[in-house]
Amino acid sequence: MGLKIRLSRAGAKKRPYYHIVIADSRSPRDGRFLEKVGSYNPMLPAQHEDRVRLEGERIQHWVGQGALPTERVAKFLGHAGLAPMPTYREQPIQSAPKKKAQERAAKAAG
């Protein structure tokens, strides 16, 4: 059984609120979970202290049991100092010119 520390959506339409839960990786996003270990309210400003709430002791317990956080939760844990800050690949820059356009621009400039 693979355990995940992930977000489970709650709240009303267009008013999201997320619970941070420990769940089996096979269960649905808003389905069955083992324990609620925090919450995330994206409607609050970034510096607000209640935006992300974590129960550090319980999270450390579940990480010791083999639970893996999702990317977003790993970021929360990194900011809280409960885990090292994750390093992810950079987002691609979609507005950059493609390869042939870059070659033509280099030829025109040079």
C-alpha positions as CSV (number, residue, x, y, z in Angstrom):
1,M,0.0,0.0,0.0
2,G,1.6,3.3,-1.2
3,L,0.9,6.2,1.2
4,K,0.6,9.8,-0.1
5,I,0.5,13.1,1.7
6,R,-1.8,15.0,-0.6
7,L,-4.5,17.7,-0.9
8,S,-8.2,16.8,-0.7
9,R,-10.6,19.5,-2.0
10,A,-13.4,20.9,0.1
11,G,-15.2,24.2,0.1
12,A,-17.8,25.6,-2.2
13,K,-17.8,26.3,-5.9
14,K,-15.1,28.8,-6.8
15,R,-14.2,29.0,-3.1
16,P,-11.5,26.3,-2.8
17,Y,-10.3,24.9,0.6
18,Y,-8.0,21.9,0.9
19,H,-7.4,19.4,3.6
20,I,-3.9,17.9,3.7
21,V,-4.5,14.2,4.3
22,I,-2.6,10.9,4.4
23,A,-4.3,8.5,1.9
24,D,-3.7,5.4,0.0
25,S,-2.4,6.3,-3.4
26,R,-5.1,4.3,-5.1
27,S,-8.0,6.1,-3.4
28,P,-9.8,9.0,-5.1
29,R,-8.7,12.6,-4.5
30,D,-11.7,13.4,-2.2
31,G,-12.3,9.9,-1.1
32,R,-11.2,7.8,1.8
33,F,-8.1,8.9,3.8
34,L,-6.3,7.7,7.0
35,E,-5.7,11.0,8.8
36,K,-6.1,14.7,8.3
37,V,-2.8,16.4,9.1
38,G,-3.4,20.0,8.0
39,S,-5.2,22.5,5.8
40,Y,-4.6,24.9,2.9
41,N,-6.7,27.9,2.2
42,P,-5.6,29.5,-1.2
43,M,-8.1,32.3,-0.8
44,L,-6.0,33.9,2.0
45,P,-3.0,36.2,1.2
46,A,0.4,34.4,0.9
47,Q,1.7,35.9,4.2
48,H,-1.4,35.0,6.3
49,E,-0.5,32.6,9.0
50,D,-3.7,30.5,8.5
51,R,-3.1,29.9,4.8
52,V,-1.2,26.7,5.4
53,R,-1.6,24.8,8.7
54,L,0.4,21.6,9.3
55,E,0.6,19.1,12.2
56,G,4.4,18.7,12.1
57,E,4.6,15.8,14.5
58,R,2.0,13.7,12.7
59,I,3.6,14.4,9.3
60,Q,7.0,13.3,10.5
61,H,5.4,10.1,11.9
62,W,3.8,9.3,8.5
63,V,6.9,10.2,6.5
64,G,8.7,7.7,8.8
65,Q,6.0,5.1,7.8
66,G,6.8,5.7,4.1
67,A,4.3,8.3,3.1
68,L,5.5,10.4,0.1
69,P,4.2,14.0,-0.3
70,T,2.9,15.3,-3.7
71,E,4.8,18.2,-5.3
72,R,2.5,20.9,-3.8
73,V,2.6,19.4,-0.3
74,A,6.4,19.0,-0.5
75,K,6.6,22.7,-1.2
76,F,4.5,23.4,1.9
77,L,6.7,21.1,4.0
78,G,9.8,22.8,2.6
79,H,8.6,26.3,3.6
80,A,7.6,25.0,7.1
81,G,11.1,23.4,7.6
82,L,9.7,19.9,8.0
83,A,11.5,18.6,4.9
84,P,14.2,19.8,2.5
85,M,12.8,22.2,-0.2
86,P,12.1,20.2,-3.3
87,T,14.0,21.0,-6.6
88,Y,11.9,20.6,-9.7
89,R,12.7,21.2,-13.3
90,E,11.9,24.7,-14.6
91,Q,8.8,25.5,-16.5
92,P,9.2,25.7,-20.3
93,I,9.0,29.1,-21.8
94,Q,6.3,28.6,-24.4
95,S,6.6,32.1,-25.9
96,A,10.2,31.7,-26.9
97,P,10.8,31.4,-30.7
98,K,11.2,27.9,-32.0
99,K,14.5,26.4,-33.4
100,K,14.1,27.5,-37.0
101,A,13.1,31.1,-36.0
102,Q,16.2,31.3,-33.8
103,E,18.4,30.1,-36.6
104,R,17.0,32.7,-39.0
105,A,17.4,35.5,-36.4
106,A,21.0,34.4,-35.8
107,K,21.7,34.4,-39.5
108,A,20.2,37.9,-40.0
109,A,22.2,39.2,-37.0
110,G,25.5,37.6,-37.9
